[in-house]
Amino acid sequence: MKVLHIIPSISPVRGGPSRAVLEMVQALRHHGADATIVTTNDDGVALLDVPLREWTDYQGVPVQFFDRFSPKMNSIREFAFSSSLTFWLWQHLHEYDLLHIHAIFSYPSTVAMAIARQKQIPYIVRPLGQLCHWSLQQGQVKKQVYLNSIERENLQRAHALHFTSLAEQEEAAQVGLSAPSFVLPHGLRPPQLIPDARQKLHQQLGSPIEQPIILFLSRLHPKKGLPYLFSALSVCQTPLTFVLAGSGTAEHEAEVAEQVRSAGIDSCTHRVGQVAGKFKDLLLQGSDLFALTSHSENFGIAVLEALAAGTPVLTTPGVALSPLVAQERLGWVVELDSQAISQTLQTFLQHPETAEGMGDRARQIVCDRYSWEAVTSSLLEKYQAILSSPASVCSLSSMN
């Protein structure tokens, strides 16, 4: 089975979706599928320093990068236009059995769907939450025009839409698409546990050991609801250490810095930027509480990483993993409201025993339900269902 994954960017600055597609393809290859990636050299405002228009081993995955058009105007640059990618797709798509396309409203994804339709190659689309209500409200007029004039037909002709949560599937249903769909979450590789992680993290941060550590770790983006979290932290009566990990555009990072100052939490906040590897594992395992108070997350892979690390989470209903957190008692789900967040934080800080047992349950659940082994086996079944018979595609909608 030869499967091509297409995504506008796999840069770390693009957050969880970029990392997820790399891990997905790694897992598929481990299971014997001939899975590869084509993408652009997008790196936010910059460009990745990678070879172009040739197969490259990138984090253990065969990837071919194509040059992104990079004008000064942000909206055009973010569209990730690439003429060389277009030419390559026309020349080579027929060599693949199936395409798995990640993201919509972006040139690489849109052109891949259009060419696949022309060449009658089956394709799956993972919309990455861009059909959810909050996302569609951002730049609403432009997205509605794009959706109705170009993207709707691309999506309608997909052999399946791949959603990562039931909440994402239900929200997308309001768009009125008739293409079959299935729900399959991101997978995760459980981290290696770090002995005495909390003590080591306090030492690295230079913070008092008696102070609880609250961690935000995600891409810095307006949808993350950070002003609500900052406001809640500002009125907490218990001394604490707040770690703000992640990066975003230069403009938004400046806004976040001003929001921290305005909330008066500079003295307890450690801004550590984008993190990875051992330090990221230390942050996730050494913190006392992970907070992600987003307007909308079609999955929330950072929440899953925190749970895998055994750290309780505080999140909001817009995060698709919030039902899991609530049902399995792995933390707290509160409305996106500063007062509600503050009250929950204060309860946790004053009564840390309320989190007892959450970490062990969380690690076990993630291991059982969200390992790449389990997720990849299900994904390969869906691939095979599409390739074996067009009629079998209709059954995908019930394969959740």
N, C-alpha and C positions, 0 to 999 in steps of 0.2 A: 504494500500500500504506500503510494507516494503522495504525501500531503504537504502543501505549501501554506505556510502561515504568513499573512500580510498584515502589517501594522505600521502606522505612520512613524513611530519612534520607539526605540528600546532604550533610550537614554534614562539613566537613573533619576534625572530631574522630573521625569514624567510620572514618577511614583509607582504604585502597586501594579497597574496594568502592564507596564513594560517588564517588570520583574516576573510577573505571573506567566507571560507568554514564553519567556526564556525557560522557566522551570517546567512549563507544560511540554515544550518541545524536548527538553532533556528527558523527561519522563516517557514521552512517546517513543523516543529513540531507544531508551532502555528496554521498552517492551517490543522492540523489533520493527517499529514503523519507520519508514524513510521520511522523516519530518524535517523541514528546513524553514528558514525565515528570510523574507525580503522586506526591507524597510529603507528609510532615509537616514542620513547622517545628522538628523536633527538633534540638538542638545540645548533646547530652549532658545535663548538669544544667540547662542554660539553653535558651533558644529563639532561633532565628534571627530577626533583624530583617528580615523580608521581607513583602511584601504577601500577604494570605491570600485564598483562594477566587477568584483571578483569574489569567489567564495572565500570566506574567512572563518577561522575557528574563533568564535566569540563566546567566552564563558562555557566552552564545551559544546557549542551548538554551531552548525554550519549556517552562516548568515551572509547575505549579500546586501551591502549598503549602496544607496544611490544618492547623488548629490541633491540636496534640497535648495530650492530657490530661496534666497535670503535677502530680500529688500529690507529697507529700514522700517517700513510700515508693518506694525506688529500683526494686524489682522491678516495680511497677505502672507507674511512669513509663517504664521501659525497654521495656515492651510496646507503647508508642506508640499507645494507643487514640485514635481520632479519629472522633467521630460525624459531623462534617461531611464527612469523606472517605467514610464509608460511604454517606451520602445521595447524594453526587456520583457514586459508582460505580454505584449503583442507577439513577441518572438517565441516565448517559452511556456506560456500557460498550458498549451496542449500536452506538455510532457507530464502533467500531474493528474492524478485520479480525482483529487478533491482539494478545494481551497478552504481555509479557515481564516476568515477576515475579521480583524479586531478594530473596532471603532467605526463611527460613521461621521458625517459632516467634515470629512477630511479628504484631501485629494487622493492619497494612495489607496484608501479604502474604496472610495467612490469609483475611481477608474478601474480598480481590480474587479469590482462587481459588474461594471458595464462591459468590460472585455470578456469576462467569464460568461455573461449572457450571450454575447455575440458568438463565442466559441462553444457554447453549450457544455460548459464544464460545471459540475455541481459545486455549490459553495454554501458554507455556513457563515453566519454573521454574528459576532459577539458585540453588541452595541455599547458595552462599557457604561451603562447607566444613562446614556445620552437620549434615551426615549422616556426617561423618568420626568415627572412633572417639573421638579425644580430646575433640572437642566434645560428643559424646553422653554422655560420662562426667561432664561438668560439669553439676551439677544433674540427675543421672541420673534420679531418680524422677519429677521434674516433667516432664522432657522425654519420658520414656517414656509417661506418661499422656497428655500433649498429642499425641504422635505417634500413639498407638493410638486415641485417641478422636476426634481432629479431623484432624490433618495427613496421616495416611497416605492417607485417601481422596482428599484434595485432590491429593496427589502422584501417586497411582495414576491419576487422571483427567486428568493433564497430557498434552498432546500430545507433549511431550518434556521431559526434564530436561537442563539445560545445565550441564555440568561444565567447569572450566577446565584440568583436567589428568587424565591417565590414572589417576594415583594417587587422585585424588578420586573418580573414577568407580568404581574397584575397591573402595575403602572403602565407598562408598555401596551397592554391590551387596549387602553383608552385611546391609543392612536388609530385603532381600527385596521390593523394589519391582519391579513388572512393567512400568512405563511405559518407553517408548523413551527412549534418551538419546544424546547426542553430546558430544564433547570439542572445545572451541574455546577457545583461550587468550585472555587479555587482549591487547589491542593496545598499542602504545606509539608515541609520537612521539619520534624521536631528538632529543636536546638539541643546541643549538648549542654547539660546542666553545669553551671558554674558554682563550685562550692563557695559559701559565704559571699554570695553575690551582693547582698545588701551592704555588708560592711565594706566590701571592695569599692562599691559605687560611691558610698559616702566619702571614702578616702580620696577617690579620684576627683570628686566634686569639691572636696574641702568643706563639706557641710556637717553640722552636728549630728551625731549618730542617733540622737533621740528625736530628730525631726523626720516626720514622714516625707517620702518623696512622691510627688505627683508627676506623672509623665504624659506629655503629649508628643506623639511621634507619628508624623504623617507629612504629606506634601502641604506646604503653606498655600492656601487657596481660599477665596472668599466663602466657599461652601462649607468650610470646616467649622464655622460658628465660633471662632476664637474670641470675639468680643464678649460673648455670653460667659465663656469659661473664665476670661480675665476678670470680668466684673464679679463673678462668684468667688474667685480666689481672693479678691481684694477685701472682702468682708469676713473671711474666715478668721476666727479668733484664735485658733491653734497655730503656733509657729510651724511652718512647713518649708520644704524646698520644692520648687517647681522647675522641671526641665522641659524646655521647649526645643524639640528636635525636628528638623525638617528644613527644606528650602523651597523657594518659589521664585517668581519673577522679582527683579530688583525693586520694581515699584511696589509690589505687594509686601515684600520683606520690609520696606521702609514704613508702610502702613502698619504692619504688625508691631514693629519697634515703637512706633508712636502710640499704639493702643496699649502696649505694656506700660509705657511711661504714664499715660493718662490714667490707667487703672491703679497706679501707685504700687506696682508689684516688682519694680526693678530689683530691689534688694534681695528678693528671694528667688529670682528667676535666673536660670542658667541657660543661655542660648548656645546650643552646641552645633547648629547647622545640620546638614545632611549627614547621616551616620550609616555605617555598614559594618559587617564583620563582627569581630569580638566586642567592640565597644557597643554596638547595637544590641547584641545579646546581653551584655552587662546591664544596659539601661532597662531592657525589658524584664530581666530577671531580678534586678536589684531594687526596682521601684516598688512602692507599696500599693499604688493604684495607677491604672492607665485610663486616661480620659480622652474620648473622642466625641465631641458635641457637635456633630455635623447637621447641616440642613438635609443633606442627601448623600447616601453612599449605596451604590448598587450591590455592594458586598461588604467591604470594610476589612480588607486583608490585615491591616494593622491591628484590628481588634483580635483577629484570629491568632496573630503572632503573639500578642500579649497573653492570650489564654493558653497557648502552647507553652509559654514561659512560666505559667502558673501564677500570673498576676491578675487579680480581680480588675474588672473594667467598669467605668461609668460612661454610659453612652446615651444616645437619644433615639427616638422612634424612627427618624429618618435614616438611620444606619440599618442596613438589611439584616445584619446579624443580631439586632436587638431582641427579636423573639427567642433566639437561642439563649442569650444572656439571661432573659427573664425566666424562661421556662426551666432552665437547669440551675438557676440561682448561682450564676457565675459573676455577679456584680449587680449593678443598678441601671435601670433604664428610666430616665427622667425627661420631662418635656424640655424643649429648647427654650429655656427661660432662666435668667440669671438667678432669680430667687430660688427656684426649684433645684437648680444645680448646687447653689450654695448650701441649702438645707441638707441635701444628701451628702455633700462633702463634709459638712460639720458633723453629721451623725457618724460617718465613717471615722473621722479623725478623733472624735471623742470616745468612740466605741469600736476600736479596731477588731475586737473579737467577733463582730458581725461578719467579718470576711473569713472566719475560720472554716477550713475545708474547701473553700472555693478553688484554690489553686490545684489541689490534687484532682478534683472533679474535672476541672477545665482541661488539664493535660490529658486525662484519659479520654475525654470526649473528642478532643482534637485528633488524637492518635487513632481512635476507632472510626471516625466519620470523615476526616479531612486529610488523610494521608494521600500523597500523590499516587501510591499504589492503587488505592480504591478508586480515586477519581479517574485515573488514566484507563483503567479497565472499563469503566462505564463509557468514557469518551470513545474508546475504540469500538465498542458495541454500536454506538450511534453512527460512527463513520461507516461501519460495515452495513448497517441498516440502510443508509443512504445509497451506498454503492451497489448493494445486492438487488434492489428493485425500487423504482420510483414510487410504487404503491406503498412500500413500507414506510415512507416518510410520514405519512399521515399518522402513524402510530407514535411518532416521536413526541407529540404533544402530551401524551400521558406517561412518558418515561421520565418522571421527576424523581 
